[in-house]
Amino acid sequence: MTIALATVDLGRRYMMNWALRNCTLEVPEGSITGLVGPNGAGKSTLLRLAAGISRPSEGSVTAFGQRANQNSTAFLNRVGYLDQDRPLYKNFRVEEMLKLGQKLNSSWDNSSATRWLVELEIPLDWKVSLLSAGQQAQVALAMCMGKRPDLLLLDEPMASLDPLARRGVKQMLLDSVTERGTTVLLSSHIVDELEEICDHLIILSKSTVQKSGTVESLLANHRVLIGPEVSARFDSVEVIASSTAGRQATLLIEGDPGPLSSEWRVLSPDLNEIVLGYLAKSSATRYRATGVRETSPDEERS
């Protein structure tokens, strides 16, 4: 497996606060990797570091073996980045934005970028300021795709789009991976949306990677156990999260629990349940391997 993007102990600090820390991950070449987590988890920071826009406070980030560096022409030629704020020149017409992209990028594919915007019925002779937020997002994404990057970094690319436009973006990303072998790393709050197109997933919370892997392996290696509230030991698995309702306990586990008594039901979780479990695990409340709630030091002092 060839790695397109890699980070080792990557961290970024703003004053006394860490926006990202101890981030070690790999994004396989030719994959669509989803980056999911709550607001403030560090998703945008990770993407900006990968694009070379921000500099690490610690650790390293490389794309195709090169350190992320906005001053490197070789790096810039291979990486496309879509910021969450969709930076565009508001007084430019759409066609002028495309001409600018052509002047700045030697590998610019003007026909594809133009064709996509025409299919979306975005007027090329309109100023960017006259377009809706969703249309501006489409223009910004067309600018990224027209560059024909080997690595595409997208921060909430579908946040402002209607369902039809979302479907078009997802199809465009799939086509780019299939036809050109593009590697895509995109963030989103909507897990179901990522599950439709992603083959890898990174769960980010509290500025740290909680879990990463292929979607297939995540689904295959996790189980939901439903049984009596009475504590039970599961030494061969890790309990990711647990909850109780009345006399019934529900546990999200990673691993094979082995034979269980008839009191327990074993279910296969969907990707959303797995993500929510890891996000719960990263909170102040921790769980012992038996599924019993363990209080944090802060809770014990309260």
DRENVODREN-295635 format. One record per residue (C-alpha): residue in one letter; x, y, z. Coordinates in steps of 0.001 Angstrom, whole numbers, plus 524288, in hexadecimal, padded with zeros to 5 digits. Layout:
AXYZ/...
END
This chain:
M800008000080000/T8059880D167FBBD/I8037F8186880529/A7FF5A825A17FF9F/L7FEB382D3780C64/A8055582A0D8194C/T8065C831018265C/V80F1282D70831D9/D80C4C8331E83F55/L806C383F028386C/G8026084A59840E1/R7FE5A8587183F85/R7FD66861AC84B13/Y7F70B86F0A84B94/M7FBDA876648578A/M7F96C86CD1862C9/N7EF558647985BB8/W7F214858BB85322/A7E95C8582384712/L7EFAC84B3384353/R7F92E8427B84A84/N7FFA483520849A0/C7F967832E983C5A/T7FF3E827348355F/L7F81B821EA82987/E7F97D81D3A81B8B/V7F0BE81FBB80FDD/P7F24B8156C80522/E7F49281A117F74B/G7E8748194D7EEBE/S7DF23818F37FA3C/I7D3EC821977FE8A/T7D6188238380D0D/G7CBF2829DD815AF/L7CFA58327A82125/V7C4DD8331382B44/G7C39F839718388A/P7BC63844178400A/N7BEE9852A783ECB/G7CC1F8561484495/A7D1698485E842C0/G7DCC884CF783A48/K7D7D08491382CCE/S7DA318563F82657/T7E7608577482D16/L7EBA084A2D827E7/L7E79384DB681A03/R7EE8A85AE681A94/L7FAE28544A81F74/A7F9F384A21814A4/A7F85C8551380AA6/G8046085BF980FEB/I7FC968682181393/S7FF9B8669682217/R80C878621F827D0/P80D18857558320B/S8109085AB284006/E815AB84CD784122/G816AD84098838EF/S8163383FBD82A25/V80CF483E8581E98/T810EC839B08112B/A809DB837F18043A/F80FBE82E147FAD0/G81C2782E6E802F6/Q81D7483D4680266/R81BC7845F380E47/A80FB384E7780D12/N814B985BAA808AE/Q80D36866A7801FC/N81A1E86C157FCE7/S81D3885FB27F551/T818AD85FA37E72C/A819F2850E07E684/F8110E84F897F263/L80708859817EDB4/N805F3852ED7E06C/R80141846567E6B1/V7F82684B5B7F155/G7EADE851F67F07A/Y7E442857E27FC55/L7D65785CB37FE67/D7D4F48654780A70/Q7C890865278127A/D7C6D2873C680FCA/R7C756871FA800E6/P7D0F787D2A7FE1E/L7CDBF883277F0E7/Y7CF8C8909B7EAF5/K7C1BE895D17EC9E/N7C3138A0367E1FA/F7C7F9896697D7E2/R7BEAE890347CE58/V7BE4D881677CEA0/E7C52D8809B7C17D/E7CFC4889A87C6B4/M7D1F1880967D244/L7D3DA875667C8B5/K7DD7F87D637C0AC/L7E4FC880697CD22/G7E59A871F87D043/Q7EAE786F437C2A7/K7F59D8798B7C428/L7F9DF874837D16C/N7F9E4865E77CE7C/S8019185F657C3AE/S7F9018532F7C402/W7EC2185AAB7C3E0/D7E0A6853927BD88/N7D81285EED7B96E/S7CE9E856DF7B147/S7CAF384DFE7BC9F/A7C97A859217C665/T7C13C8610A7BCE7/R7B8D8855837B8DF/W7B5AB852307C6EC/L7B147860107CA25/V7A934860C47BDA7/E7A27F853FF7C139/L79F43859FC7CE73/E7996A865C17C759/I7A29B86F4E7CDFA/P7A3A187B907C55E/L7B1BB87D4A7C165/D7AFD688BDC7BEDE/W7AA9488EB27CC92/K7B2F0894A97D737/V7B5E488B5F7E25E/S7AF42894B27EBEF/L7A237892AA7E4FF/L7A279883E77E6B6/S79C0887CA77F1DE/A7A46D876697FC70/G7A254869287F624/Q7A61786E1C7E8AF/Q7B2588747D7EE2A/A7B5F0867827F462/Q7B46D861077E71C/V7BD5886B157E0B2/A7C79C869427EB53/L7C70085A8B7E987/A7C81E85C0F7DABF/M7D4798640C7DCF4/C7DA1D858C87E4EE/M7D65884E5C7DB20/G7DB01856367CF76/K7E89A855DA7D53F/R7E880846F57D3C1/P7EF7D844957E0AF/D7F4AD837767E503/L7F03483A5A7F2F7/L7E36D841757F53D/L7E0E284728802D1/L7D2BC84B5F804EA/D7CD9F8521581123/E7BED884FF48120B/P7BD458500B80330/M7AEA684D0D80370/A7AA748559280EE0/S7A35D85FCD80689/L79E50856FC7FBC5/D790A2852157F8FF/P78E69843537F7C9/L78FB5843507E8FB/A79C8884AD17E969/R7A188841C07F429/R79EF98361A7EB6C/G7A65483CAF7E05B/V7B21E83F827E8F8/K7B29F831927EDE8/Q7B20582C447E016/M7BC9C835B87DBBD/L7C5A58313D7E6A2/L7C341822F57E37A/D7C5F9825707D50E/S7D29382CC37D833/V7D78A821827E091/T7D3E38177C7D642/E7D92D81EE17CA83/R7E521825BA7D01F/G7E81981EA07DCCB/T7E5ED82B1E7E497/T7E735829F37F350/V7DC6E831107FAAC/L7DBF48350C808F7/L7CF4A83BE180C7E/S7C8E383FF48192A/S7BA6E83F6A81C3C/H7B11183F15827B7/I7A80A835A982098/V7ACE2827C182243/D7A2A6821E281934/E7A76F82AE680E7A/L7B5628263881036/E7B189817E7810C3/E7AC0C818CF802EA/I7B91A81C537FCAB/C7C44181A2C80663/D7CC7980DF18077B/H7D4448131B81336/L7D01381ABA81F36/I7D735822DF8296B/I7CFF18261E83607/L7D5498327E83C26/S7D15B837CD84972/K7D77C840AA853A1/S7E29F843BD84A33/T7E6C78357584965/V7E44C82A038403C/Q7DB5F820A38477D/K7DABA8162B83CEE/S7DE2B8146582EA5/G7DD1E8095B824E3/T7D5B28046C8192C/V7C6F580577819EA/E7C6647F6DE81746/S7CF3C7F36A822C9/L7C8577FCBE82C12/L7BB457F66D82913/A7C0D77E8B3829D3/N7C82B7EA64836B4/H7BDAD7F0BE83F04/R7B1AC7EB018457B/V7A65F7EFC584DC2/L7A3437E73F8598E/I796087E85286039/G794037E10F86CDA/P7919A7E17C87B89/E7963B7ED238834D/V79E357E41488C07/S7AC8F7E6968891D/A7B37D7DC87880D5/R7C1AF7DB4A87D0E/F7C5C57DBB686ED9/D7D4667D9DF86FDD/S7D68A7D7848615C/V7D02E7E42185CAA/E7D0A27F2B485F15/V7C4287F9218639C/I7C336805C985BF2/A7B6BE80AFA86225/S7ABA58061186A93/S79E7A80A6F86F8F/T793C6804E787822/A78511806198778A/G77DC27FFA588284/R783C07F236883FB/Q7894F7F1C387638/A797327F53887264/T79BA97F8D3864A6/L7AA167F8058617B/L7B1BA7FBA685548/I7BDB47F2E7854C2/E7C95A7F0BD84BDF/G7CD587E29684A3B/D7C73A7D53284B77/P7C07A7D2D785897/G7C0207C43685668/P7B4C97BB9C85AF1/L7AAAC7C2EB86308/S79F357BE7386B36/S791957BEE386588/E78F137CB6686D2D/W797907D306863A9/R794497D74F855E4/V79F0A7DA7484C1F/L79C2B7E48984185/S7A4097EACE83699/P7A4E87F99783840/D7A43A8033782D16/L7AF0C80D0182AD9/N7A7B0817E1831D4/E7A6B880FBD83E4B/I7B55180CFA83DCF/V7B8AD81B5383C1A/L7AFAB81F868472E/G7B5A28151584FDF/Y7C37481A1384DE7/L7BF298281B84FC9/A7B8D48242285C9D/K7C54181CF786075/S7CD368294885E92/S7C4D7830EF86825/A7C7CF832568769D/T7C04F825E9879BF/R7C80E81972877F7/Y7C3FF80B6387890/R7CA947FFB687E7D/A7CC177F34387673/T7C08D7ED9E87E00/G7B78E7F83F878D4/V7B6647FEAF88639/R7B71880D8088638/E7C3EE8130B88B2F/T7C4268210A89020/S7CEB782A5288BEB/P7D74E8316C895F4/D7CFA583DF58934E/E7C2E48372F89680/E7C8688316C8A2F7/R7CC1B83F0C8A7CD/S7BEC5844C98A4A4/
END
